[in-house]
């Protein structure tokens, strides 16, 4: 189902809306956001210099550090009295990044999420269970309001108490699950431990997953547990831009459609900042062109993807972004080789004898990087020959994909840590040496 006519506009119509809104937004931040006006002056650009979409590249970038430097409200374009909602990040790596919404911002957010949910198969007939944590995190409330706007019955169960989550699914007839991919897999494990087959005994047929990377291998793992008929789509967003709803997959699973009447995407070379041609892979940069509270211009997301402009089979004409390869700040440099955790995950999930949970531990001995990967066996075995064969299979596949050797630790079933929110797979202990 296509929710809004704006999803099917011609490229000319989309770009006309974008230019008008970009010019308005640049004027807005020039007049109301002193730190950004200073950045524009340093870059030698004024609002009147933005005459076409190509002129977007003249504007300076905004980063998460800018938000921390101007904590809490220094980048806001409205007075605090105009805000009706405030969210913030956890601030685990520094000061929290604070985001705020006017009433119009919340209406826009609801519209964007409604589009994403509809393209992921949601309808007013669904019973939607939100297994994101409610609170300062934007994910739960963002998906909640969008799905509620469609007309779905909401089950705001949040995270934790997984057995009760399964009870709700069974008793309420949940048809749509909102969760991180890793927690969706955890819920399926818990259901099986309760004697409940998620594919046969529950009615969940739609998974709207987000907040962490969804690889093809992870999607396949979800199908194994929840059933082949389950439509699992990935959606994208971040608090700084709005929350969930920036983009999402349709049933054809050929990239995430970006709500281009509200966001302008660019792909840049993460080292030089140069804008790359359409179709090339690099760092995603997003400009918000309709927000009142926090209208960020050229925000560097650090996410790695590429853009697809050909119309989709679903009928939508909006630009799509490929599912993420990872983040520039998640990339690991191991013995001179660039490695994304998603590459390791693809290998692990392709080994039938082990489960989807894993940990990557990096250390340094005698000035040499060491990588250990802890994985779980699907079933216990004491046969040394079998263990040796599994370990060898993993090592060989990793060597082909990464060009690196790693220590493989085979753990007993259900021993590695499970996550209800974003999974934390990497321990880089090299930083402590």
C-alpha positions as CSV (number, residue, x, y, z in Angstrom):
1,X,0.0,0.0,0.0
2,X,1.3,3.5,-0.9
3,X,0.3,5.9,1.9
4,X,0.9,9.3,0.3
5,X,0.9,10.7,-3.2
6,X,4.3,12.3,-2.5
7,X,5.8,8.9,-2.7
8,X,5.0,8.7,-6.5
9,X,5.9,12.2,-7.7
10,X,8.1,12.7,-10.7
11,X,11.8,13.5,-10.2
12,X,11.1,17.1,-11.4
13,X,8.3,17.5,-8.8
14,X,10.4,16.0,-6.0
15,X,13.4,18.3,-6.8
16,X,11.1,21.4,-7.0
17,X,9.8,20.7,-3.5
18,X,13.3,20.0,-2.2
19,X,14.7,23.3,-3.6
20,X,11.9,25.4,-2.1
21,X,12.2,23.8,1.3
22,X,16.0,23.8,1.2
23,X,16.0,27.6,0.6
24,X,13.5,28.1,3.4
25,X,15.5,26.0,5.8
26,X,18.8,27.7,5.0
27,X,17.3,31.1,5.6
28,X,15.8,29.7,8.8
29,X,19.1,28.5,10.3
30,X,20.9,31.6,9.1
31,X,18.5,33.8,11.0
32,X,17.9,31.7,14.1
33,X,20.9,29.4,14.7
34,X,24.0,31.5,15.5
35,X,26.5,28.5,15.5
36,X,25.4,27.4,12.1
37,X,25.4,31.0,10.7
38,X,29.0,31.2,11.9
39,X,29.9,28.0,10.0
40,X,28.2,29.4,6.9
41,X,30.2,32.6,7.2
42,X,33.4,30.7,7.6
43,X,32.5,28.7,4.4
44,X,31.7,32.0,2.6
45,X,28.1,31.1,1.8
46,X,24.9,33.0,2.4
47,X,21.2,32.0,1.9
48,X,21.0,33.9,-1.4
49,X,23.8,31.7,-2.8
50,X,21.5,28.6,-2.7
51,X,19.9,28.8,-6.2
52,X,19.8,25.2,-7.1
53,X,20.1,21.8,-5.4
54,X,23.7,21.6,-6.7
55,X,24.5,24.5,-4.4
56,X,23.8,22.3,-1.4
57,X,27.4,21.2,-1.6
58,X,28.5,24.7,-0.8
59,X,27.0,24.5,2.7
60,X,29.1,23.2,5.7
61,X,28.5,19.9,7.3
62,X,27.0,19.3,10.8
63,X,28.3,16.5,13.0
64,X,27.4,14.9,16.3
65,X,30.2,16.9,17.8
66,X,28.5,20.2,16.8
67,X,25.5,19.0,18.8
68,X,27.6,18.2,21.8
69,X,29.5,21.5,21.6
70,X,26.1,23.3,21.6
71,X,24.4,21.2,24.2
72,X,21.6,21.2,25.0
73,X,19.6,23.7,22.8
74,X,22.3,25.7,20.9
75,X,21.4,24.3,17.4
76,X,17.6,24.7,17.8
77,X,15.8,27.1,15.5
78,X,12.8,27.8,17.9
79,X,12.4,29.0,21.4
80,X,12.1,26.2,24.0
81,X,8.5,27.2,24.6
82,X,7.6,26.1,21.1
83,X,8.8,22.5,21.8
84,X,6.3,19.8,22.7
85,X,8.7,16.9,22.9
86,X,12.4,16.5,23.9
87,X,14.4,13.3,23.3
88,X,18.1,12.7,23.9
89,X,20.7,10.0,23.3
90,X,22.2,8.0,26.2
91,X,25.4,10.0,26.1
92,X,27.6,7.0,26.7
93,X,30.5,8.4,24.6
94,X,30.1,12.1,25.7
95,X,27.4,14.6,26.3
96,X,24.0,13.4,25.1
97,X,22.7,14.7,21.7
98,X,19.4,16.5,22.4
99,X,16.6,16.7,19.9
100,X,13.3,18.6,20.1
101,X,10.1,18.7,18.2
102,X,7.4,21.3,17.6
103,X,3.8,20.2,17.1
104,X,4.4,20.4,13.3
105,X,7.5,18.3,13.6
106,X,5.5,15.5,15.4
107,X,2.9,15.6,12.6
108,X,5.7,15.2,10.0
109,X,7.3,12.4,12.0
110,X,4.0,10.6,12.2
111,X,3.4,11.0,8.5
112,X,6.9,9.7,7.7
113,X,6.6,6.6,9.9
114,X,3.1,5.9,8.5
115,X,4.6,5.7,5.0
116,X,7.4,3.4,6.2
117,X,5.0,1.1,8.0
118,X,2.6,1.0,5.1
119,X,5.4,0.1,2.7
120,X,6.4,-2.7,5.1
121,X,2.9,-4.2,4.9
122,X,1.2,-2.7,7.9
123,X,-2.6,-2.0,7.8
124,X,-5.3,-1.0,10.2
125,X,-6.1,-4.7,10.7
126,X,-2.7,-5.3,12.4
127,X,-2.0,-5.8,16.1
128,X,1.4,-4.2,16.4
129,X,3.7,-5.0,19.4
130,X,6.5,-2.5,20.0
131,X,9.5,-4.2,21.6
132,X,11.7,-1.1,21.7
133,X,12.3,0.6,25.0
134,X,10.0,3.6,25.6
135,X,11.7,6.7,27.0
136,X,14.3,9.1,25.7
137,X,15.1,6.7,22.8
138,X,13.1,7.9,19.7
139,X,12.4,4.4,18.2
140,X,9.5,3.3,20.3
141,X,7.4,6.4,20.3
142,X,8.2,7.1,16.6
143,X,6.9,3.7,15.4
144,X,4.1,3.8,17.9
145,X,2.5,7.0,16.5
146,X,3.0,6.1,12.9
147,X,1.4,2.7,13.3
148,X,-1.4,4.1,15.4
149,X,-2.0,6.7,12.7
150,X,-2.5,3.8,10.2
151,X,-5.1,2.4,12.5
152,X,-3.2,-0.6,13.9
153,X,-4.0,-1.7,17.5
154,X,-0.9,-0.9,19.6
155,X,0.7,-3.2,22.2
156,X,3.4,-1.0,23.8
157,X,5.2,-3.8,25.6
158,X,8.6,-2.2,25.5
159,X,11.7,-4.4,26.2
160,X,12.4,-7.1,28.7
161,X,10.5,-9.9,30.3
162,X,10.6,-11.9,27.1
163,X,8.3,-14.7,28.3
164,X,5.6,-12.1,29.0
165,X,6.2,-10.7,25.5
166,X,5.5,-14.1,24.0
167,X,2.3,-14.4,26.2
168,X,1.1,-11.1,24.8
169,X,1.8,-12.2,21.3
170,X,-0.2,-15.4,21.8
171,X,-3.1,-13.9,23.7
172,X,-3.5,-10.7,21.8
173,X,-2.9,-12.2,18.4
174,X,0.0,-9.9,17.5
175,X,0.6,-9.8,13.8
176,X,3.3,-7.2,13.5
177,X,6.5,-7.0,15.5
178,X,8.7,-4.0,16.0
179,X,12.2,-4.8,17.4
180,X,15.8,-4.9,16.7
181,X,16.8,-7.9,14.6
182,X,18.8,-9.4,17.5
183,X,15.9,-9.1,19.9
184,X,13.5,-10.5,17.4
185,X,15.7,-13.6,17.2
186,X,15.9,-13.7,21.0
187,X,12.1,-13.6,21.3
188,X,11.9,-16.6,18.9
189,X,14.4,-18.5,21.1
190,X,12.4,-17.8,24.2
191,X,9.2,-18.9,22.5
192,X,10.8,-22.2,21.5
193,X,12.0,-22.7,25.1
194,X,8.3,-22.3,26.2
195,X,7.2,-25.0,23.8
196,X,5.8,-22.4,21.3
197,X,6.8,-22.5,17.6
198,X,6.8,-18.9,16.5
199,X,6.1,-19.9,12.9
200,X,3.1,-22.1,13.7
201,X,1.8,-21.1,17.1
202,X,2.0,-17.3,16.8
203,X,0.4,-15.0,14.2
204,X,3.3,-12.6,13.6
205,X,3.6,-12.1,9.8
206,X,5.3,-8.7,9.6
207,X,8.6,-7.6,11.2
208,X,9.5,-3.9,11.1
209,X,13.0,-4.1,12.4
210,X,15.5,-1.2,12.9
211,X,18.0,0.4,15.3
212,X,20.7,-1.9,14.1
213,X,22.0,-3.3,10.9
214,X,19.9,-6.0,9.2
215,X,22.1,-8.2,6.9
216,X,20.6,-10.6,4.4
217,X,21.9,-13.4,6.6
218,X,20.1,-12.0,9.6
219,X,16.9,-11.8,7.6
220,X,17.3,-15.4,6.5
221,X,17.8,-16.4,10.2
222,X,14.6,-14.6,11.1
223,X,12.7,-16.5,8.4
224,X,14.1,-19.8,9.8
225,X,12.6,-19.0,13.2
226,X,9.5,-17.0,12.4
227,X,8.5,-18.6,9.1
228,X,9.3,-18.1,5.5
229,X,6.0,-16.1,5.0
230,X,7.1,-13.4,7.4
231,X,7.8,-10.1,5.6
232,X,10.9,-8.6,7.3
233,X,11.7,-5.1,6.3
234,X,14.4,-2.7,7.6
235,X,13.7,0.9,8.3
236,X,16.2,3.7,8.9
237,X,16.4,6.8,11.0
238,X,18.3,8.5,13.8
239,X,17.4,10.8,16.6
240,X,19.4,13.7,15.2
241,X,17.4,13.6,11.9
242,X,14.0,12.9,13.4
243,X,13.9,9.3,14.6
244,X,12.7,6.3,12.6
245,X,10.9,7.2,9.4
246,X,13.7,8.6,7.2
247,X,13.5,5.6,4.9
248,X,12.3,2.0,4.8
249,X,12.0,-1.0,2.6
250,X,8.9,-2.1,0.6
251,X,7.9,-5.7,-0.1
252,X,10.4,-5.9,-2.9
253,X,13.4,-5.5,-0.5
254,X,15.4,-3.5,-3.0
255,X,16.7,-0.6,-0.9
256,X,15.0,1.7,1.6
257,X,12.8,4.4,0.1
258,X,13.7,7.9,1.4
259,X,11.0,10.4,2.2
260,X,12.6,12.9,-0.2
261,X,10.0,15.7,0.4
262,X,11.4,15.9,3.9
263,X,15.1,14.8,3.5
264,X,17.7,15.4,0.9
265,X,20.3,12.6,0.8
266,X,23.9,12.8,-0.5
267,X,26.8,10.4,-0.6
268,X,30.2,11.7,0.2
269,X,33.8,10.4,0.3
270,X,34.2,10.1,4.1
271,X,37.8,11.2,3.9
272,X,37.6,14.2,1.6
273,X,33.9,15.3,2.0
274,X,33.6,15.4,-1.8
275,X,30.1,14.5,-3.1
276,X,30.2,11.3,-5.0
277,X,28.2,10.5,-8.2
278,X,24.9,8.7,-8.0
279,X,25.4,5.0,-7.5
280,X,28.8,5.2,-5.7
281,X,29.2,4.0,-2.2
282,X,30.2,6.3,0.6
283,X,29.0,8.1,3.7
284,X,25.4,9.1,3.9
285,X,24.7,12.8,4.5
286,X,21.2,14.0,5.2
287,X,19.7,17.5,5.1
288,X,16.3,18.0,6.9
289,X,14.2,20.4,4.9
290,X,10.9,20.7,6.8
291,X,11.8,20.5,10.5
292,X,11.2,23.5,12.7
293,X,12.8,22.5,16.0
294,X,16.2,21.1,14.8
295,X,16.6,21.6,11.1
296,X,20.1,20.0,10.6
297,X,21.8,20.8,7.2
298,X,24.2,18.3,5.7
299,X,24.3,16.0,8.8
300,X,27.1,13.4,8.5
301,X,25.5,10.1,9.6
302,X,28.7,8.0,9.3
303,X,26.6,5.3,7.8
304,X,27.9,3.6,4.6
305,X,25.5,3.1,1.7
306,X,24.8,4.1,-1.9
307,X,21.7,5.7,-3.5
308,X,19.5,4.2,-6.2
309,X,17.3,6.6,-8.3
310,X,15.6,4.2,-10.6
311,X,11.8,3.8,-9.9
312,X,10.9,0.7,-7.8
313,X,8.6,-2.1,-8.9
314,X,6.3,-1.1,-6.0
315,X,5.4,2.2,-7.9
316,X,7.3,4.6,-5.6
317,X,9.6,7.0,-7.4
318,X,11.5,8.2,-4.4
319,X,15.3,7.6,-4.1
320,X,16.4,4.5,-2.3
321,X,19.4,3.8,-0.1
322,X,20.9,0.3,0.0
323,X,20.8,-1.5,3.3
324,X,23.8,-0.2,5.2
325,X,27.2,-1.8,4.9
326,X,28.1,-0.5,8.3
327,X,29.3,2.8,9.8
328,X,32.6,4.6,9.2
329,X,33.1,4.7,13.0
330,X,32.3,0.9,13.3
331,X,34.9,-0.1,10.8
332,X,37.7,-2.0,12.4
333,X,41.3,-1.8,11.2
334,X,42.9,-5.1,11.9
335,X,46.5,-5.7,10.8
336,X,46.1,-3.0,8.1
337,X,42.8,-4.5,6.8
338,X,39.5,-2.6,7.0
339,X,36.8,-4.9,8.4
340,X,33.1,-4.2,9.1
341,X,31.4,-6.4,11.7
342,X,28.6,-7.0,9.2
343,X,31.1,-9.0,7.0
344,X,31.8,-11.3,10.0
345,X,28.1,-11.7,10.7
346,X,27.5,-12.8,7.1
347,X,30.0,-15.5,7.4
348,X,28.8,-16.7,10.8
349,X,25.1,-16.8,9.8
350,X,26.1,-18.9,6.8
351,X,27.5,-21.7,9.0
352,X,24.6,-24.1,9.7
353,X,26.1,-25.6,12.9
354,X,26.2,-22.4,14.8
355,X,23.6,-19.8,15.9
356,X,23.2,-16.1,15.1
357,X,24.8,-14.8,18.3
358,X,28.5,-13.9,18.4
359,X,31.1,-11.7,20.0
360,X,34.2,-10.1,18.4
361,X,37.1,-9.5,20.8
362,X,40.2,-7.5,19.6
363,X,43.4,-7.5,21.6
364,X,47.1,-6.6,20.8
365,X,50.0,-8.8,21.7
366,X,53.6,-7.9,20.9
367,X,52.4,-5.0,18.7
368,X,50.2,-7.4,16.6
369,X,46.4,-7.3,16.5
370,X,44.6,-10.4,17.5
371,X,41.0,-11.2,16.7
372,X,38.9,-13.7,18.6
373,X,35.3,-14.6,17.5
374,X,33.1,-16.3,20.0
375,X,30.2,-18.2,18.5
376,X,27.5,-20.5,19.9
377,X,26.9,-24.1,18.8
378,X,23.3,-24.8,17.9
379,X,23.6,-28.2,19.7
380,X,26.1,-29.4,22.2
381,X,28.8,-31.9,21.0
382,X,31.7,-33.4,22.8
383,X,33.2,-34.9,19.7
384,X,36.6,-33.2,19.1
385,X,36.6,-34.1,15.4
386,X,33.2,-32.3,14.9
387,X,34.4,-29.3,16.8
388,X,37.6,-29.1,14.8
389,X,35.7,-29.4,11.5
390,X,33.3,-26.5,12.5
391,X,36.2,-24.3,13.6
392,X,38.1,-25.0,10.4
393,X,35.0,-24.2,8.3
394,X,34.6,-20.8,10.0
395,X,38.3,-19.9,9.7
396,X,38.4,-20.8,6.0
397,X,35.4,-18.7,5.2
398,X,36.6,-15.7,7.2
399,X,40.0,-16.0,5.4
400,X,38.2,-15.8,2.0
401,X,36.0,-12.9,3.0
402,X,38.5,-10.8,5.1
403,X,41.9,-12.1,4.2
404,X,42.6,-12.5,7.9
405,X,42.9,-15.3,10.4
406,X,41.0,-15.3,13.7
407,X,40.8,-17.4,16.8
408,X,37.4,-19.2,16.9
409,X,35.9,-20.0,20.3
410,X,33.0,-22.4,20.1
411,X,30.7,-21.9,23.0
412,X,27.8,-24.1,24.4
413,X,24.3,-23.2,23.3
414,X,22.6,-20.3,25.1
415,X,25.8,-19.0,26.7
416,X,26.6,-15.7,24.9
417,X,24.9,-12.5,26.1
418,X,21.5,-11.6,24.6
419,X,20.4,-8.0,23.9
420,X,17.0,-6.3,24.2
421,X,18.2,-3.1,22.5
422,X,21.0,-2.6,20.1
423,X,23.4,-5.5,20.2
424,X,27.0,-4.8,21.3
425,X,29.0,-7.3,19.4
426,X,32.6,-5.8,19.5
427,X,35.0,-5.5,22.4
428,X,38.0,-3.6,21.2
429,X,40.5,-4.1,24.1
430,X,43.3,-2.6,22.0
431,X,42.3,0.8,23.2
432,X,43.1,-0.2,26.8
433,X,46.7,-1.1,26.0
